[in-house]
Each structure stands twice: as C-alpha cells, then as structure tokens.
Amino acid sequence: MGAKKIKPVKKLQKKPVLTPDTTFAKARKWADKNYAIVFGACTAILFTVIAVWGFSAHDRSKQVRAQSDYGTLVSRLPAEDKGSAADWEKLIPDLQTFISEHEDTAPALNARIELAKAFFETKRYGDAIKTGEEALKLAPAGCGLKPLILYQLGYAYQSAGKPDEAANEWTSLKQLGMEDLEREADWNLGRISEGKKEFARAAEMYQLASKAPGDYPPAALIDQQIARVKTGQ
C-alpha cells in the first residue's frame, strides 16, 4: 500500500471539512522527495541478500529486468491527485501481473505499495489492507519505504472501520521517528480516540499534533478539534 497542502483556515467551522484528496499526499510528497535514497537503499539491501544467499547471475539479472519493466509501468500511473477511481481500476491487473512476474525483486515491493493505493482509491479497503500488510512483511529491515506503507495502512484501516488496527499503524509510524509525518499521525490518533469518546486521550493527541512541525492538518482545524473534545469531557 499521497499528501497535500490546505490553505489556512481563517474562520472555524462547526464541523471540520477535509478535501477528499488529502489521504496519501503528505506521505507521497515525503516519498517523492526521498525516493532516490529510499529506493536505492532498499535495492541495495535486496542485492546484498541475494549475494549472501549465492543466487546465480540469472537471478541477479531479474532485478535489472524488473527495474526496467517497472519503469514502463510506473510511467502509466496517474499523476498525483489526478487519477480517478476508474484510472486506478484499470491499472490493478497490470500491477498484479507485474508482482507475479517479478516476485522477490525490489521493484515488486514498490508495485505492491502502488497496488495498495490503487485498491484504496477504488474503495476496496480490505484488499488495500491485505496488500499493504504483505508489503510491510516483505520490506527489508531498514527499508525507507516502511513509513509510507504504515501511512497507507493507517488510512486503509480507518476507512475500513477498524480504528484499533489503524491506531496500531499510526503508533508504529510515530515510533519510526519520522518528523515529517508525526503531526498527521498524532492528529489521526486524536480522531480515533474522539470517535471512541475517549476525549481526554483525543485532546492529548491533538495537542501533540498542534506542536509537531508541518502545516497539515492546519492549526485552525486542530484548535477547533481541541476545543470540541474539551467540551465533550
């Protein structure tokens, strides 16, 4: 198994309204910014594993072929915040085929992350969770793509109506120490606690989110939520 920017809210509203394209934007922006380093590190780790296990030159060449094929596939992915559910639906079979043909390669992990996103964008949340969990298990230790996988899983579980599982993913993400995503992780933990009417816990997490660096969610929205949960206590 993307991140966006919202204009500052000048007036507080009774109910916070989020634009529908906020789901993966921040994590994707982070991933795009660090992609060369992240992908290179993951690839290097997998190549090291291959060398240790003494795979043949043919097996090592699988990585090269997979990377070439993935380059062709990724060029067809919708631009950030541009693809419709129908666009993602069309790509699901191709992503599944790529994963099947290039199993145990570094690009296959990237394809799984995109497949998880495709399932999410088409509201197939159960499939998004299953694919995301598979990607998480396959990600080598130290792979920089784990934050993105956890981020996607957090939203997938929330959308599937599984707040406790979502909370586990956001907590795991926080434990990785990713400063760029900490604000959104705390905010989502606050939302989950608020939904369970655990208002003291929700207020605590919203306060943490307000102090974390970044501009999403906007400060005005977080302040509104803090005031609301304090009223509910």
Secondary structure, 3 states (H helix, E strand, C coil): CCCCCCCCCCCCCCCCCCCCCCCCHHHHHHHHHHHHHHHHHHHHHHHHHHHHCCCCHHHHHHHHHHHHHHHHHHCCCCCCCCCCHHHHHHHHHHHHHHHHHCCCCHHHHHHHHHHHHHHHHCCCHHHHHHHHHHHHHHCCCCCCCHHHHHHHHHHHHHHCCCHHHHHHHHHHHHHCCCHHHHHHHHHHHHHHHHHCCCHHHHHHHHHHHHHCCCCCCCHHHHHHHHHHHHHHC
